[in-house]
Each structure stands twice: as C-alpha cells, then as structure tokens.
Amino acid sequence: MKKNKRKNKYCLVPELILDLHGFTKKEATEELFIFLKNAQEKNYRKIKIITGQGWHNPDYQSILKPHIENILDEEGYQYQNSKPNDGGAGAIIVNL
C-alpha cells in the first residue's frame, strides 16, 4: 500500500493504492476488505485498486477486475475505471 498526497483541494488523487497483481480471488478478497476498512478508518475519500488487465492470462481477460467490481457493487461503493494514463482498465478508483 502506498500513500499519495492531494495535488490541490479541488483535484483529489487516490490517497491509498492497493496492487492486487498476482493475487488469487480469495487472497484479493481478503486484502480488499482489510484495505477498505483501513481507508475508511483514516477517512480517505479516494482510493485506487490495481487489478491488472489480464494480459498474462491465456484469454487476455482480467480475472480479478470483475470479481472486485462485484464485491464493490455488493458493498455499495461508487467506483470507475482509472484514467488511461493512470492505469486505465487495469485499475479502479473508489470514492469513499
């Protein structure tokens, strides 16, 4: 996990980043819940979760991204893909 600072008060950048490259679904799920709890306890407003785009899978599809998005949906979080120059489809920005 890496902590970022805000660029200015109008442009929030992710304050905490979780990189799930190489994790199994089970490991990613466990880490995600710990990460979300930690971010909420510290009153962070925006976080980034890196899932990867699936380039290392035989079918070039991300396994973790839809799994993480389902969890975020079930838990009621608002999220979107990261901007192309900041991870694009391989990263999710979550608003807390």
Number of C-alpha atoms within 10 A of each C-alpha: 11 10 10 13 10 11 9 8 7 7 8 14 17 20 18 20 20 20 17 20 15 12 13 12 15 10 11 20 17 11 16 19 13 11 18 18 12 13 18 12 9 9 11 15 15 18 23 25 25 21 25 22 19 17 11 11 10 7 8 10 14 17 15 24 22 12 15 18 16 12 15 17 12 9 9 10 12 12 17 14 17 18 13 10 6 12 18 16 18 21 24 25 21 19 14 15
